[in-house]
């Protein structure tokens, strides 16, 4: 439920509200990749790159990993001027997604 509400807020441009809304679920539950990715995306939209990178890396490392978070991490690295790191990361994500196409597909399609 928290993830659905957070996505809705992000679509409306309310990224600061996303950060506060997902804080409680992330503190109570074991970190879920989807929630971490949403908070990371909110931080990214606010230009808070260090916080975004931290959450997006955690989203990619979560079980199951968030492919959306992984691609947003590439964007975060690129925004920081770390193009080579972004390229290497995205190549690794593409390689991993090829091994799990059914699970990765919905998140990749959502990215457009």
C-alpha positions in Angstrom: 0.0 0.0 0.0 2.8 2.4 0.8 4.5 1.8 -2.5 1.2 2.5 -4.4 0.7 5.7 -2.6 4.3 6.7 -3.1 4.1 6.1 -6.8 1.0 8.2 -7.0 2.7 11.1 -5.1 5.8 10.9 -7.4 3.6 11.1 -10.5 2.1 14.3 -9.0 5.6 15.8 -8.4 5.3 15.5 -4.7 8.7 13.9 -4.1 9.4 15.4 -0.7 6.2 13.8 0.6 7.3 10.4 -0.8 10.4 10.6 1.4 8.4 11.1 4.6 5.6 8.6 3.6 7.9 5.6 3.1 10.1 6.3 6.1 7.9 4.4 8.5 7.3 1.3 6.4 11.1 1.1 5.7 11.8 1.3 9.4 9.3 -1.4 10.4 9.7 -3.9 7.5 12.9 -5.4 6.1 13.8 -3.0 3.4 12.0 -3.8 0.2 13.6 -2.9 -3.1 10.5 -1.2 -4.4 10.1 1.2 -1.5 13.8 2.0 -1.5 13.7 2.7 -5.2 10.7 5.0 -4.8 12.5 7.0 -2.0 15.7 7.0 -4.1 13.7 8.3 -7.1 12.2 11.0 -4.8 15.7 12.0 -3.7 16.9 12.0 -7.3 14.1 14.4 -8.3 15.1 16.7 -5.5 18.7 16.7 -6.5 19.8 14.9 -3.3 22.2 12.6 -5.2 24.0 11.1 -2.2 20.8 10.0 -0.6 19.4 8.9 -3.9 22.5 6.8 -4.6 22.4 5.2 -1.2 18.7 4.1 -1.6 19.0 3.1 -5.2 22.1 0.9 -4.5 20.2 -0.7 -1.6 17.2 -1.3 -3.9 19.4 -3.1 -6.4 20.9 -5.2 -3.6 17.6 -6.1 -2.0 16.0 -9.4 -2.5 14.3 -9.3 -4.9 16.3 -6.5 -6.6 14.5 -3.5 -8.0 15.4 -3.2 -11.7 13.7 0.2 -11.7 16.0 1.3 -8.9 19.0 -0.1 -10.7 18.3 2.0 -13.8 17.6 5.0 -11.8 20.9 4.5 -10.1 22.5 4.7 -13.5 20.7 8.0 -14.0 21.8 9.2 -10.6 25.5 8.4 -11.4 25.2 10.2 -14.8 23.6 13.3 -13.1 26.7 13.4 -10.9 29.0 13.4 -13.9 30.1 9.8 -13.2 29.4 8.6 -16.8 31.8 5.7 -16.8 30.4 4.4 -13.5 26.9 4.8 -14.9 27.8 2.9 -18.1 29.4 0.1 -16.2 26.5 -0.2 -13.8 23.9 -0.2 -16.5 25.7 -2.8 -18.5 25.7 -5.1 -15.4 22.0 -4.4 -14.9 21.2 -5.3 -18.5 23.2 -8.5 -18.2 21.4 -9.4 -15.0 18.0 -8.6 -16.5 18.7 -10.9 -19.4 19.0 -13.8 -16.9 15.6 -13.0 -15.3 13.5 -11.6 -18.2 10.0 -12.5 -16.8 10.7 -10.7 -13.5 12.6 -7.8 -14.9 10.2 -7.1 -17.8 7.5 -5.2 -16.0 9.9 -2.8 -14.4 11.8 -2.2 -17.6 8.5 -1.6 -19.5 7.5 0.9 -16.9 10.7 2.9 -17.5 9.6 3.3 -21.1 
